[in-house]
Amino acid sequence: MSVSTAAADQTVCAPLPVLGRDVTVPLVTGGEVAYAALDYAASAPALQRVWDDVAAYAPYYGSVHRGAGYLSQLSTDLFENARGTVAAFLGCRADDQVVFTRSTTDSLNLLARALPADCQVFVFETEHHASLLPWQDARVSFLDAPRTPRQAVETLERALADRDPHGPALVCVTGASNVTGELWPVRELAAAAHAHGARIVLDAAQLAPHHPVDLRELDVDWVAFSGHKLYAPFGSGVLAGRADWLRAAEPYLAGGGASRKVTRRTDGGVDVEWHESAARHEAGSPNVIGAYSIASACKALTEAGWDTLVAREQHLVRTVREGLAEVPEVRILSLFGDDAPRVGVLSFVVEGWNSSHFAAALSAEYGIGVRDGLFCAHPLVRTLLGSDPKTQGECGAPEAAPGEKSLNAIRVSFGAGTPDEHVARFVTAVKELVRDGAKWRYRTEDGRCVPAV
């Protein structure tokens, strides 16, 4: 998978309107400044379009699948139409299911619960914890970090060649790294998986907000992503793809909505007939506003045009990379090399700086929000930094005093709602901090660097 070359020739457009674009924050040095939200990889700000759609629906909110009243029927239609919108956004096949969940993590845990008996799972150590950890009850093979896309495919092919060809198998892979932003060769990995009789699930948490995702084109069996990274708030996610394993599995949660028929037995127990549709794994009252917000975001991104959105984001990526390249003390982290295509996520370290200290100074002195730590991808960051896990600090915790060498990293991330000014201010701030040092004193409090006063 690569960023479209045609997109690079498109005229760079204005950022999409998002909530919080006019928020100002105080600086420790005095005054206020417009907040530069550059932590999209954690949670992207909600699109104004999404917020307006939700606000327009809110007075009509009603129970879903539960009532005969007008508002209940309206909410049910909206919820099911949202499912169809998401299916179209993902290029789902006719017999695929779209299950609404709480997040990417929830989606992948759901799929882990639906694995056939004795299923073997193959996952690269470079995955986010959401796709690295849910498979503990299966036979898991953790694959070493590849250093090129081709090596990733070859590593997977060797691992699959050694497995029992008659048993079920699943490959789990990210679409874009939440640490480096690099695009993974999803289509090639899917071909390798299917050639060896395995299925593949795509963690698209970082890919879907930045790049089109089409199940049929990529030939993946499932895709999982989160609304809060797709410019949609309210804590919803999606698992979409093949229905057979989901239909055969026990419901993810047992309860109302998942059950089609419940009868008492003479021995005092109950017999349950479960739904075979997506409702099988959506027990309880669903998050209709969360589902609707995801659908609204899908529509907004589609209507904005992916070529235009990708072209603008690549313009921002170039601005950041070229700016940081002018600072010898900065090292951008990468698995696949400087020329690898990537989305708007970059992690780096600064020689002589503790990452938490640097991130705190960006916030307190420049009004710029980034992230520091291990980004819930501990094995990957340790590989990129060549650090020893025995001395590694936890996610976000400074393992050394301000000014000492960092064993963590700093991540800057952006997307469709990021103004050029925010990226330009970030580059200027990095240069000034490296050249002049912090203007304020900082101390460690509850495991983080914060301004001393």
Secondary structure, DSSP 8 states (H G I E B T S, - for coil): ----HHHHTS-------BTTTT-EEE-TTSSEEE-EE-BTTT----BHHHHHHHHHHGGG---SSS-SSHHHHHHHHHHHHHHHHHHHHTT--TT-EEEEESSHHHHHHHHHHT--TT-EEEEETTS-HHHHSTTTTSEEEEE---SSHHHHHHHHHHHHHTS-TTS-EEEEEESB-TTT-BB--HHHHHHHHHHTT-EEEEE-TTTTTTS---HHHHT-SEEEEEGGGTT--SS-EEEEE-SHHHHHS--SS-STTTEEEEEE-TTS-EEEEE-SSGGGG--SS--HHHHHHHHHHHHHHHHH-HHHHHHHHHHHHHHHHHHHHT-TTEEE--SS-TTS-B-SEEEEEETT--HHHHHHHHHHHH-EE-EEE-TT-HHHHHHHHT--TTT---TT--SS-TTS--SSEEEEE--TT--HHHHHHHHHHHHHHHHH--SS-EEEETTEEEE--
